[in-house]
């Protein structure tokens, strides 16, 4: 077995980080530049963004979204006809979301990016904490499952309301692989298509970090000294994602590159799933695009007794 590289693949200096799946190694100075170039190449190769796009970046305050904002701010400077804004969703989570929004506001302010916040209370009439109470009364234990559905709709509404042509999120490789396996375990294969294709009535989406492992995004944020929230959401402990994460990490440790294989399967399946989903219509309650009479958000709220 070959020994790990000890020299930077770019400058030949002493390396401190090596990618186990590629063999490439980087020093502290070269890594951020290599990371940014990798994101730029992925955007160009997949045609994720257009020179005239008004780009809405979903900024939660975590390492992925804030790092993405910093990278896209650099890239956007080369395209004067493009525009960049940030949208954040305030779900209403006590002792958690306030810090994240403060961090998002600080980063957007430092970068000179316009920042807009949409709250669950304004959109749904209740904070997530109140929705979680309604879920508990119904015997629902996992808040994450329906919070994700409500957040996706909120981001779509926020981006559209501010004239964005594309919504960009900080989902990394680990997120993508985990979400795919979770969809399979839940028997919800349609989620694969909705997450990775253009769906009628929804703003176009892009995920520039989707082929970059989570630890490499974290390393970029550390080396660039980007302030971000490191505290986990208090509702995250009950999520199935934690179990799926541990499973994938164990497989990846023994067989480097497995997460990339799962991500490749998503690319192959998403066009097929979109064709199976059929046509979209207007939700009978909120008016947003939906594959059925009600959109998934309204189905969730109705199931919890929040909507009649």
N, C-alpha and C positions, 0 to 999 in steps of 0.2 A: 504494500500500500504506500502511495506517495506521501511524503511529509507535507504538512501545511506550509504554504508560502510564507516567508518571513520578510519579503520585500514588496513594497507597494507596486501594483501592476501598472501604475501610471507614471510615477516619478522615480521609482527604484529605491526610495527611502525605506526606513524601517516601518513595517506594517503593524497595525494593532488589531485589525479586523479582517477575517477571511470568510468569504461566502462558501459554505460547505457544498452547495449544489453546483457552483460554477468554478470554484478554485481561485477566483479573483480575490486579491487582497488589496487593502488600502491603508494609507497612513491617515492621520487625523486631518491633515490639510486637504488631501485629495478626495476624501470620502464625500463631503457635502457637494462638491462639484460633480462627482460621478453620479450621485443620487439625483441631482437636478437634471443632468443630461439624460438619465434613464427615464425620468418622468416626461421630459420633453420629447424624447424619441417615441415613447408609448403613445403620446397624444397625436403625434404626426402619423405614426404607422397605422393607428386605428381610426384616424380622422375624427377624434373626439370633439375637437373644437374648430370653429371657423374664424377667419380673420375679422369678421364683423359681428361676432357674437356679443351679446350682453350676458355676461357670465355671473350667475348667482352661486356663490360658494356657501354650502351649508356648514356653518361654524358652531360647533357645540361647546368649544373651549377645551376639548381633549387634544392629545398630541397629534392625532391624525388630521383632524380638521384644521387646526391652527398651522401645522406644518404645510398642509396643502395650500392654505391661504398665502403663506410666505413664498412658496415656490411659484404659484400662479401669478402673484404680483410681479415677480421678476420676469416671467415669460410674457405677460400682458404688455409690458413696457415696449416690446418690440413690435406691437400691433396697435398703432394709434387709433384705428377704427373700431377696436374692440373696447368693451366696457367691463368693469369688474365691481361687484357688490357682494356683501355678505348678508346672509339671513340666518337668524338664530331662532330656535323654538324654546319658549319658556313653558315647560310642562306644568310647573307649579309643584316642585319637589322641595319640601322644607329642608333647610340646612344643607342643600346640595347645589341646586341650580343657580342660586344667587352668585356664588363664587365663579361658576363657569361663565355666566353672562358678563361678569366684571372682567374676566380674563379675555373674553371675546371682544369686548368693547375696547380694552387696552390695546390689543393687537391690531384691530382694525384702525384705531386712532393713530397708532405709530406708523402704520403703513399707508395712511391716507385713503382708506377704503370706506365707502359709505356702508352703514350697518343698519339693518332693520330687524326688529324683534316681533314675533307673533306669539301670543300666549294661547294655551289650551282654553283658558277661561273665556277669551274673546271669541275663539272659534267654536268651542263645544259647550260653553256655559259653565264648565267646571274645571278645577285644577286636577292634575293626575292623582294627588293625594285623596281627593274626594271621589274620583273614579275608582281608585283602589279600594276605598271603603265599600263602595257599591258592589265591587267584584267580590270582596270578602263575604259580604252578606249573601251572595249568590253561590258561595262555595268555591270560587275561583282562587287558586293559590299563586299562579304566575302572572304578575303584572306586565312583565316584559313582552309577552306575546301580543297583547292588544295595544300596549304603548307603542310598539314598532309600527303597527298599522295606523294609529292616530298620528304619529310623527310624520310618516311618509305623506299622508294627505296634507298635513299642516305645511310641510316644506313645499309641496307642489303649489298650494294656495299662495304662500308667501312669495315664491319666486315669480309666479304669474302676475301677481298684483303689482310688482315693481318692474314689470316689463322685461324680465329675463327671457332669453331664448334657449338657455340651457341651464340645468341645475347640476352642479358638480359636488360630489360627496367624497369624503376621505376614506371610504372603505378600502382596507388593505387586503393582501392575499389571504391572510388568516380569516378575516371577516367573510370573504367570499366563499372559501372552502367550508367554513362552519355553517353558513347560511344554506348552502346547497345540501349538506348532509341533514340539517334540521328539516328542510323542506321534504326530503325523502322520508325521514322518520315520521313526519306528520301526515304524509300522503298528499302533500300540497305541491305537486309538481308545477302547477301554474305559476307559482311564485318565481320560478326560475326565469320564465319568459318575461314577466312584468319587471323584474329587476335588471334585465340585461338587454331589453329591446325597446324600441319606440312604440308606446302604447297610445292608441287614439284618445285624445282628450287630456293627455298628460304632457307636461313639458319634457323635452328631450333631456336625458340624463347621461352623465359621464362620470367615470371612476378612474382618474389618472393613477391612483395608487394600487389598483386591483391586482397587479402582478408583483407587488413589493411586499415581502414578509413584514409582519408587525414589528419585530425587533429591529429591523433596519430603519423603519420610520422613527422609532423611538431613539435610535442612535443619531439620526439626523437632527431631531429636536434637541437632543443633549448637546451635540457639538456646536449647534448654532445658538445655543442658550435661549431657546424659544420658551417663553413662559406658557405653561399649559396646566390644566387641572389633572391631578394624578389620583384623586379620590374616586373610588368606584361608586356608581349609583347605588343607593340603599336597597333598591328593588332587584339588583342584579343577582343576588345570591340564590334566588329561587328559579333562575332561568336554566333551561335545558342546554343553553349555549355553553355553560361551564363544563358540563360533562363531555360535550362534543369537542370542546377545545382541548381538554386533557387527552382525549383519544387521538386527535390529530397530531398533537405535539409528540405523543409517544411514538406514533408511526413515523413521523418526520425525523425524529432523532435516530431511528434505526435505518430508515430508507430516505435519505435526503432527496427532495424533489417531489414527494408525494402530494404536497399541497398544490404544486404547479399542475400535476396531473388532474387533480379534482377541478381546478380552475379551467383547464382545457376542456373537460367534459361539459362544463357550464356553457362555454362558447359554442360547442357543437349542438347542445340540446335546446338552447334558448330560441333559435329561429323556428324549430319544430313545434315547441310549446306555444309560441305566439300564434302560429297558424291554427293550432287546435283550439285556442281560446275563442275564436270566432269574432263577431262584431261587438262593439261597445255601444252603450246607450247612456242616457242621463239618469242619475240617481233620483228616485222619486221624492226623496226628502231634501237633500242638500243641493242637487243640481250638478254635482261633479260627475265626471265620467265613471262608468261602472260596467262590469260584464254582466250584471244581473239587474233586477229591479232596484236593489239598494246597493250602494258601494259598501266596501268592507268596513269602513269606519262607522257608517250608520248601522250596519248589522251588529257591530260590537256594542255600540251605545244602546241600541234597542234591546239587545240580549241582556244588558245589565240593568235595564229598566230606566235608563236615563232619557231615552226617546220613546214617545208613544208609538 
